[in-house]
Amino acid sequence: MAAAVLFTFLLIGFIAAALYLICLIPLDISLVFEHQDLSTSLCAGASWCLFSIRMKYRNGNPVLDILIGKTRIWSQVVEPGARAGEPQAAWDFRTTGELLREILMLKPAVMRIIRALVRHTRIRRLACDIRFGFSSPAVTGMAFGCYTAIRPVVMQDRRVLLSVSPVFDRELLEGSCRCDLRVDCPLVIPALVIRLFLSPRTWHLVAFASPQRKGARA
């Protein structure tokens, strides 16, 4: 009997420790934006434990990938769906005040999520490489001079890498920017989101803003 009780306590302790360690696994987020001539690309990714999700956009429809480790297990081109049926009814501005009041009722829960994001999110790296030029070389020189003045202050943070190159012979704005973020204890955020989702006020807001409700009011 004592052995069974001891085994139960050990099992509960092991499960609790495993859940605690899982909660400590950080969520890494990476955002990469690049603009070259007429080409624009955006890559956003998030990885937690062995699972990763990645979205790429380059002058067209975005591609969504899900990976385990480095193995892609699912990929899908996200295309805008065609809306069939009757056109969407015009918004009734007479209900704007009531809708705003419903949204403000959710402010405490939304602020909890925002505070948790700010508290648990930190910047790991911010790197920008920008090339710019204005129509007037004098304006380009003045802008580059301002950058030169603030660069020592910005570069005091070792996580920030900023490179700016002026182009005096033509108008130009191109370059790339990468931001790496880490969310510590990321499971806190989904817990707060689920709590907000299960709130009766959230469902009341969804029902209030639904097309069927708007059609009935019309």
C-alpha positions in Angstrom: 0.0 0.0 0.0 2.8 2.4 1.0 4.6 1.6 -2.2 1.5 2.4 -4.3 1.1 5.7 -2.6 4.8 6.5 -3.0 4.6 5.6 -6.7 1.6 7.9 -7.2 3.3 10.8 -5.6 6.4 10.2 -7.7 4.3 10.0 -10.8 2.5 13.3 -10.0 5.9 14.9 -9.2 7.3 13.7 -12.5 4.3 15.1 -14.5 4.4 18.4 -12.6 8.2 18.7 -13.3 7.7 17.9 -17.0 4.9 20.4 -17.4 7.1 23.0 -15.6 10.0 22.4 -18.0 7.7 22.5 -21.0 6.5 25.9 -19.8 10.1 27.1 -19.7 10.8 26.3 -23.3 11.0 29.7 -25.1 9.3 30.6 -28.3 11.6 32.1 -30.9 10.2 34.5 -33.5 12.0 35.7 -36.6 10.9 38.5 -39.0 12.8 39.3 -42.2 11.8 42.0 -44.6 13.7 42.8 -47.8 13.1 45.3 -50.6 15.2 45.3 -53.7 14.2 47.4 -56.8 10.7 46.1 -57.6 11.0 43.0 -55.5 9.6 42.8 -51.9 9.8 39.7 -49.7 8.7 39.0 -46.2 9.5 35.9 -44.1 8.0 35.3 -40.7 8.7 32.2 -38.6 8.1 30.9 -35.1 9.7 27.9 -33.5 8.9 26.2 -30.2 10.5 23.0 -29.1 10.8 20.8 -32.3 7.9 22.5 -34.0 8.1 25.5 -36.4 5.8 27.5 -38.6 7.0 29.7 -41.4 5.4 32.0 -43.8 7.1 33.4 -46.9 5.8 36.1 -49.2 7.5 37.3 -52.3 5.7 39.4 -54.9 2.7 37.0 -54.9 0.7 34.7 -52.7 2.3 33.7 -49.3 3.4 30.2 -48.6 2.8 28.6 -45.2 5.0 25.8 -44.0 4.9 23.6 -40.9 8.1 21.8 -39.9 9.3 19.4 -37.3 12.9 20.0 -36.8 14.2 20.8 -40.3 11.6 18.5 -42.0 8.7 20.1 -43.7 5.6 18.1 -43.0 3.0 20.5 -44.5 3.0 23.3 -47.1 0.2 25.4 -48.5 -0.1 28.4 -50.8 -2.4 30.9 -49.2 -4.7 32.2 -51.9 -7.5 34.8 -51.3 -10.8 33.0 -51.5 -13.4 34.1 -53.9 -16.5 35.3 -52.2 -19.7 33.9 -53.6 -23.3 34.9 -53.2 -24.7 38.3 -52.4 -22.3 41.2 -51.9 -21.6 42.2 -48.3 -24.1 44.6 -46.8 -23.0 48.1 -46.0 -22.0 48.8 -42.4 -24.7 50.3 -40.3 -23.0 53.3 -38.6 -25.8 53.7 -36.1 -24.5 50.6 -34.3 -20.9 51.9 -34.1 -21.3 53.3 -30.6 -22.8 50.1 -29.3 -20.1 48.0 -30.9 -17.4 50.2 -29.4 -19.0 49.8 -26.0 -18.9 46.1 -26.4 -15.2 46.2 -27.4 -14.3 48.4 -24.4 -15.8 45.8 -22.1 -13.0 43.4 -23.1 -10.3 46.0 -22.4 -9.1 44.4 -19.1 -8.6 41.0 -20.6 -6.9 42.4 -23.7 -4.6 44.5 -21.6 -3.6 41.4 -19.6 -2.5 39.8 -22.8 -0.5 42.9 -23.9 1.2 43.2 -20.6 2.1 39.5 -20.7 3.6 39.9 -24.2 5.6 42.9 -23.1 6.8 41.2 -19.9 7.9 37.9 -21.5 9.2 39.2 -24.9 12.7 40.4 -25.5 14.7 41.4 -28.6 17.6 39.0 -29.3 18.8 40.8 -32.4 17.9 43.6 -34.7 19.9 44.1 -37.9 19.1 46.6 -40.7 21.0 47.3 -43.9 19.5 50.3 -45.8 20.5 52.1 -48.9 18.7 55.4 -49.6 18.9 58.4 -51.8 16.7 61.5 -52.3 16.2 63.6 -55.4 18.6 66.2 -54.0 22.1 65.2 -53.0 22.1 67.9 -50.3 19.1 66.4 -48.6 20.7 62.9 -48.9 23.8 64.3 -47.2 21.8 65.9 -44.4 19.9 62.7 -43.7 23.1 60.7 -43.7 24.6 63.2 -41.3 21.7 62.8 -38.9 22.2 59.0 -39.0 25.9 59.4 -38.3 25.1 61.5 -35.3 22.7 59.0 -33.7 24.6 55.9 -34.7 26.9 55.7 -31.7 23.9 55.9 -29.3 22.0 53.2 -31.1 25.0 50.9 -31.5 25.7 50.9 -27.7 23.3 47.9 -27.6 25.2 44.9 -28.9 21.9 43.4 -30.1 21.5 46.2 -32.6 23.4 46.2 -35.9 22.5 49.2 -38.2 24.2 49.9 -41.5 23.1 52.8 -43.8 24.6 53.7 -47.1 23.8 56.9 -49.0 23.2 57.1 -52.8 23.7 60.6 -54.2 23.0 60.1 -57.9 19.4 58.9 -57.8 16.3 58.3 -55.6 16.5 55.0 -53.9 15.2 53.1 -50.9 16.1 49.5 -50.5 17.6 47.1 -48.0 16.7 44.5 -45.5 15.8 44.2 -41.9 15.8 41.2 -39.5 14.3 41.1 -36.0 14.7 38.0 -33.8 12.5 37.9 -30.7 12.2 35.4 -27.9 9.1 34.9 -25.8 9.9 33.4 -22.4 7.2 31.1 -20.9 5.1 31.4 -24.1 2.3 29.1 -22.8 1.1 32.0 -20.6 -0.1 33.9 -23.7 -2.3 31.1 -25.1 -3.8 30.6 -21.6 -4.8 34.2 -21.5 -6.1 34.1 -25.0 -8.2 31.0 -24.2 -9.5 32.7 -21.1 -10.6 35.7 -23.3 -12.1 33.4 -25.9 -14.2 31.6 -23.2 -15.5 34.9 -21.8 -19.3 35.4 -22.3 -18.6 39.0 -23.3 -16.4 37.8 -26.2 -19.2 35.6 -27.5 -21.7 38.4 -27.0 -19.4 40.6 -29.2 -19.1 37.9 -31.9 -22.9 37.5 -31.9 -23.4 41.3 -32.1 -21.0 41.7 -35.0 -22.1 38.7 -37.0 -23.6 39.2 -40.5 -26.8 37.5 -39.4 -27.3 40.0 -36.6 -26.6 42.9 -38.8 -29.0 41.6 -41.4 -31.7 41.2 -38.8 -31.1 44.8 -37.6 -31.4 46.0 -41.2 
